[in-house]
């Protein structure tokens, strides 16, 4: 294990990860999902004036060296919409900040910088699993890292992202507050990378989840369906967007998607 990996794991210790896991999904830079629309991402502009880039970086460094977290967040947030090669090194350091909100903002900003060299760092955040009493720590940071990887076009993280997304749909994992943002980020990652291997997973989540037979005595309890519905609600608009990005098609129901998948999708390499 290299020095960078050891430092990351040490920095993302139980205390820091606990702080991350306490963040609500609305802490993300682009805010909650826009009703009725998926695939909405921050607009990013290249900083072409060196004086502007220098001023933004200087403020970030000054804030990072101080104790005012609000100032640091204020210095980070503009970098989600601004790109410059000089921002990357400091953002990478802040991805392991003891404050969960700061770390998430830094990772989101890394996703805007267009530098695939940060992929190993983001991939380690996704893969690192630390639990406390069975609860996954750092869930919101993982969601931010997944989406950042997608925005950077890093297709090589598919296996890790899909495993994590599938885990979030298991009971009782899906009842945790980090499950919806991780699922939404994963769906957005699949759409951004146009991942054909994710099509069957996405098709399963087109329709609203509900028991096949509401009167059956073997149905899970109401709390189960409430958690399932919250997970589905977080990703529902991005599911349709991602499927269109990958397949070029639009259908309104799982049944119609399944028919197309069986008749045409498999022939086109969809899985």
N, C-alpha and C positions, 0 to 999 in steps of 0.2 A: 504494500500500500504506500503510495507516494505521500509527500508532505502535505500537499493540498487536500488530499482525501482525509488524512488524519486530522487536519485542522477543521475541515468541514464537519466531520463526525463529532469532534470534540465541541465545536461551537454549537451544533445542533443537539445539545444534550437535553436531558429531561426537562430542565427549567425552561429553556428557550422553546422547546417543542410544545410544552404545556401552554405557553403563552400563545403560540401559533394556533393550537387547536381550539382556543377559546374565541378566536375571531369568527364573527358571523359572515355568511357569504356576501353580505352587502358591503363588506370592507374592500372588495375588489375595486380596482380603479375604474372600470367601465360601468360599474353599478350592476343592479339586478337585471335579469333578462328582460328585454323589451317585449311586451305582450304582442303576440302575433307575428314576431319577426325574429329570425335566427341569423347567425353569421354576422353580427355587428361587432366590429373591432375598433380600437382607437386609431384615429388618423395620425400618421407619423410623418413629420417633415424633417428633411436633412438640414442640419444647421450649417449654413455655408459661410457665415461670418465668424472668423476665428475669435474676434473679440467677444461675441455672444457666447460661443462655446466655452471660452476661458472663464467668463463671468459665471456661467451656470455651474461649471466644474468647481470653481473656487468657492461658491456658496455651498455646494454639496460637501466639500471637504471641510469647510469651516463648521458647518452644522454637525458633521459626523464627529468632529473633535470636541464638540460641546456636549452639554447634558440636556439640551432642550429638544425633546423628541418631536414636538410640534414643528419646530423649525426644520428639523431633518426631513420630516414628511413633506413639508412645504417645498423643500429643495428637491425632493425625489419626484414628486408628482408631475412636474413639467417634463421630465425625462421620459415619461410614458409616451408623450407625443412629439419628442424631439430626439434626433439621432445624431451622434457624433462619435468618431472612433476613440476619442479621449475619455468618454464616459465609462467605458466597459470595465476597466480595472477596478475603479472605486465601487461600481455597482456589484461586482462579484464579491468584494469584501462585505458589503452590506447585506448580501443574501444570507449571511450567517449571523446577522445582528441578533442580540438578545431580545429585542422587541419584535414580536410577531408581525405587527403592522408594518414596521420598517422593512423587515425581510420580504414580506409579500410585495410591497411597493417596489423594492429593488429588483425582485425577480420579474415583475411585470415590465419594468423599464428595460431589463435585459432583453426581453422579448421584442422590444422595439428597435434594438440597435443593429439588427441585421448581421450580427457576428456569430456564425455557427461554431466558433471556437469555444463558446460558453456551453455547448451541448453536454460535455461530460459533467460539468457542475450541475446543470439542471437535471440530468439523468440520475445522478446520485441522489438528489433530493427526492425524486420520484421513487427510487428503489429502496432508499433507506427506511427500514421499518422499526420504529420504536413504539412500544405499547406500555401503557400504565393501567393496570387492572383491566386489561383486555381492550382498552380504548386506544385507537391509533392516534399518535401525537403528530402534529404538524400537518393536519389534513388540508387546511386552507393554503398553506405554502405549497403542498403537492399539487393542488389544483392550479395555482399560479404557474408552477414550473411546467405542468403539462401543456397549458395553453401557450406559454412562451415557446416551448419546443415546437408546437404547431405553427405559430406565427413565424418562426425561423425556418420552417420547412424541413425539420429534422425527422425524416420518416423512420429512421433506425430505432426509435424508441417505441415502436408499435407494440411489441410483445409485452413490455413492462406496463404500458398504459392500459392495454386491454385486460391484463390480469388484474390490475387495480380496479378498473371499472367493473369487472365481473364480481370482484370481491365486495364491492359496495352494494350489490343487489342481493346479497345473502342476508338472511336474518340471523342474528340481530344487528349486523353491521349497518344495514340500511337505515336503522333507527337513529343513528348518530348524526349530529348536525353537519358533519363534514362530508357525508355521503352525497347529498345533492350537488354541492359545488364541484366535487371530484368527477361526478358523472357528467355534468354539463361541460366541464373542461375537456374531458375525454372525447365526448361527441364532437366538440369543436375541433379538437386535434385531428380526429378521423377525417373531418370535412376539409380541413386546411391541407392535409397531406394527401387527400384524395385516395384514401386507403381502401382498396377493393376487398381486403380481408375483413373489413368491419361491417360489410353490408348486411349480413344476416343478423348480427348483433343489433344494428340500428333498426332493422325491420321489426324486430321483436318489441320495439318501444314506440311504434307509431301510434297504436291505440292506447286509450286510457286503460290502466290496469283494473281489472275487476274479476271476481270469481266466475268461473264458467257456469256454475250452478249455485246461485245465491242461497238456495234453500238447503244445500248439502250440509250435513252436520260435521263434515271433515274440513270445512273451510277454516283458514287461519282467523284469528280474532280481528276485531275492528282496528286495533292498534297496528297490526301488520299492514292492512290495506291503507291506513292513513300514511304510514311511512312510505309505502310503495308509491302512493299518489304524490307525495311531496317530492320524491326522487324524479318521478316522471314529469311533474310540473316544472322542475328546474331545467330539464333538457328537451322538453317536447318541441319547442320551436326550432331548436338547433338540430334535432333529429331530421326533420324534413329538409332543412337547408343542407345538412351534410349529405343526405342521400342524393339530393339533386346535384351537388358538387361532384360526387363520385360517379353517379350513373347518368346524369343528364335528364333523369325522369322525375315526374311528380305524380304521386298517387296519394289518396286521402286515407286509405285504410291498410292495415296489416294484411288483410285478405288479398287485396289487389296487388300489393307489393310482393306477397309470397307467390302469387300466380306468375307475375313477371319474372321473379327470380328463378323459378323452376323452369319457365319456358325460354327465357332469354338471358337472364343475368349470369347463370352458370356458364353459358357458352362464351360469355365475355370475360371470364376469369373472376367473376365476383364470388366471394366466399362468405 
